[in-house]
Amino acid sequence: MALMDADVIRSAAALEDADILTNEPLSKHTSLGVGGPADLFVAPRSIAALAEVIRHATEAGVSYLVLGEGTNVIVQDGGVRGIVIHIGDNLSGISREGTQVTAQAGARVAMLCRQCCEWGLTGLEFAAGIPGSVGGALVMNAGAYDGEMSQVVDWVTAITPSGDMQRLARDELALTYRDSIFQHEDLTIAEAGFALEEGDAREVRARTYEVVESRCDTQPVAQRSAGSIFKRPDGDYAGRLLEASGAKGLQVGGATISEKHANFVVNCGGATAGDILGLIELVQQRVHDRFDIWLEPEVMVLGEADAPEGSDTGAG
Ligand SMILES: Cc1cc2nc3c(=O)[nH]c(=O)nc-3n(C[C@H](O)[C@H](O)[C@H](O)COP(=O)(O)OP(=O)(O)OC[C@H]3O[C@@H](n4cnc5c(N)ncnc54)[C@H](O)[C@@H]3O)c2cc1C
């Protein structure tokens, strides 16, 4: 991005209500710990500021992409030209009216689940232990333990590239297995409503702990990963196919296939995005050679492979 573009955005009044960093290494903002720098990293402190940032970026012709907690992305080593809008702790309000819960997009799913435990509201227990933000969970229609966001979300407020707010009802969200309208249309999630039910607080808490514990037993939760790398193919499990193909323990640079769960790539130290993408391709090929199935990645690959000439990406 030309510096002038940054100046255009910086001068926007809306940015007074946002935290701004330049040349920010995205490895600091992704669970895999990889990713080159963002030219401009903007974390709005209000929904109005978020809408203004988007509107100014669009008007200035500067590209932007949204990052939640970065737990389902591989940001490439060249980083991101333009603006990364971080929707995280700055936009994390959670409130309740009866059994309707409203959460800003940057609220962590874990925090939402914890709050529901305290309120004795049932419906979101399946999501306990899914890392990331409410916005990211809706984009991915995140799910586990027979539940997914499509079962509990009631509405979403999204922002268009021109900065206008749009309220979408559940049946407008096109929520299917790890997919949603937000993967196909340029809409930024600002806030969402969840329709839950009154439950017994002790039972909600017990189910929540059970789910979290089960994750610790089956997933490499102490290591840097992006969760499941591949989607479930029809009638099978990516983890089973990968394990049967001998993928466990395979390594490219600092990236390795977890010994605990074959559908997890972990950064065992010093991995680059290039290592991770290389390993993904290697195991995709192995599964294809053995089963004639081409696994489809669940993780999103963002940014550019190469840094602009003459720049220091800070990667590595
Ligand atoms: C250890 C581990 C376990 C996991 N287990 C599960 C699991 O059980 N089930 C599951 O479904 N996933 C799982 N995941 C993957 C991940 O946690 C989820 O997909 C999560 O919902 C992503 O949220 P995020 O905020 O990190 O999104 P990010 O990774 O930041 O973003 C994901 C995508 O959404 C977009 N995005 C993010 N926020 C917004 C927004 N507000 N508006 C518009 N677009 C946005 C981004 O541009 C990107 O394309 C796991 C990950 C890890 C590391």
The ligand as a MOL file (V3000), in Angstrom:
LIG
                    3D

  0  0  0     0  0            999 V3000
M  V30 BEGIN CTAB
M  V30 COUNTS 53 58 0 0 0
M  V30 BEGIN ATOM
M  V30 1 C -7.2740 -25.5350 19.2250 0
M  V30 2 C -8.3710 -25.1450 18.2720 0
M  V30 3 C -9.5700 -25.8470 18.2920 0
M  V30 4 C -10.5990 -25.5070 17.3990 0
M  V30 5 N -11.7750 -26.2200 17.4540 0
M  V30 6 C -12.7780 -25.8870 16.6140 0
M  V30 7 C -14.0250 -26.6000 16.6670 0
M  V30 8 O -14.2250 -27.4800 17.4790 0
M  V30 9 N -14.9910 -26.2460 15.7920 0
M  V30 10 C -14.8200 -25.2530 14.8810 0
M  V30 11 O -15.7560 -24.9850 14.1060 0
M  V30 12 N -13.6530 -24.5590 14.8090 0
M  V30 13 C -12.6430 -24.8480 15.6510 0
M  V30 14 N -11.4610 -24.1570 15.5770 0
M  V30 15 C -11.2730 -23.1220 14.5470 0
M  V30 16 C -11.6150 -21.6860 15.0140 0
M  V30 17 O -11.4640 -21.5830 16.3890 0
M  V30 18 C -13.0320 -21.2780 14.6360 0
M  V30 19 O -13.2290 -21.3490 13.2510 0
M  V30 20 C -13.3310 -19.8510 15.1270 0
M  V30 21 O -14.7260 -19.6780 15.0910 0
M  V30 22 C -12.6530 -18.7470 14.3290 0
M  V30 23 O -12.8420 -17.5080 15.0160 0
M  V30 24 P -11.7490 -16.3500 14.9310 0
M  V30 25 O -12.2620 -15.1550 15.6430 0
M  V30 26 O -10.4230 -16.8320 15.3750 0
M  V30 27 O -11.7440 -16.0750 13.3570 0
M  V30 28 P -10.4760 -15.7040 12.4650 0
M  V30 29 O -9.5760 -16.8840 12.3650 0
M  V30 30 O -9.8910 -14.4310 12.9080 0
M  V30 31 O -11.2030 -15.4850 11.0500 0
M  V30 32 C -11.7990 -16.5460 10.3550 0
M  V30 33 C -12.4580 -15.9580 9.0880 0
M  V30 34 O -13.5330 -15.1160 9.4660 0
M  V30 35 C -13.3220 -13.7630 9.0160 0
M  V30 36 N -13.8310 -12.9050 10.0970 0
M  V30 37 C -13.4710 -12.9230 11.4030 0
M  V30 38 N -14.2250 -12.0740 12.1030 0
M  V30 39 C -15.0770 -11.4760 11.2270 0
M  V30 40 C -16.1060 -10.4950 11.3380 0
M  V30 41 N -16.3980 -9.9120 12.5070 0
M  V30 42 N -16.7780 -10.1290 10.2040 0
M  V30 43 C -16.4870 -10.7030 9.0150 0
M  V30 44 N -15.5130 -11.6190 8.8380 0
M  V30 45 C -14.8140 -11.9970 9.9420 0
M  V30 46 C -11.8360 -13.6470 8.7400 0
M  V30 47 O -11.5770 -12.7060 7.7010 0
M  V30 48 C -11.5050 -15.0820 8.2830 0
M  V30 49 O -11.8230 -15.2370 6.9250 0
M  V30 50 C -10.4170 -24.4490 16.4660 0
M  V30 51 C -9.2070 -23.7300 16.4650 0
M  V30 52 C -8.2040 -24.0740 17.3630 0
M  V30 53 C -6.9260 -23.2620 17.3430 0
M  V30 END ATOM
M  V30 BEGIN BOND
M  V30 1 1 1 2
M  V30 2 1 2 3
M  V30 3 2 2 52
M  V30 4 2 3 4
M  V30 5 1 4 5
M  V30 6 1 4 50
M  V30 7 2 5 6
M  V30 8 1 6 7
M  V30 9 1 6 13
M  V30 10 2 7 8
M  V30 11 1 7 9
M  V30 12 1 9 10
M  V30 13 2 10 11
M  V30 14 1 10 12
M  V30 15 2 12 13
M  V30 16 1 13 14
M  V30 17 1 14 15
M  V30 18 1 14 50
M  V30 19 1 15 16
M  V30 20 1 16 17
M  V30 21 1 16 18
M  V30 22 1 18 19
M  V30 23 1 18 20
M  V30 24 1 20 21
M  V30 25 1 20 22
M  V30 26 1 22 23
M  V30 27 1 23 24
M  V30 28 2 24 25
M  V30 29 1 24 26
M  V30 30 1 24 27
M  V30 31 1 27 28
M  V30 32 2 28 29
M  V30 33 1 28 30
M  V30 34 1 28 31
M  V30 35 1 31 32
M  V30 36 1 32 33
M  V30 37 1 33 34
M  V30 38 1 33 48
M  V30 39 1 34 35
M  V30 40 1 35 36
M  V30 41 1 35 46
M  V30 42 1 36 37
M  V30 43 1 36 45
M  V30 44 2 37 38
M  V30 45 1 38 39
M  V30 46 1 39 40
M  V30 47 2 39 45
M  V30 48 1 40 41
M  V30 49 2 40 42
M  V30 50 1 42 43
M  V30 51 2 43 44
M  V30 52 1 44 45
M  V30 53 1 46 47
M  V30 54 1 46 48
M  V30 55 1 48 49
M  V30 56 2 50 51
M  V30 57 1 51 52
M  V30 58 1 52 53
M  V30 END BOND
M  V30 END CTAB
M  END
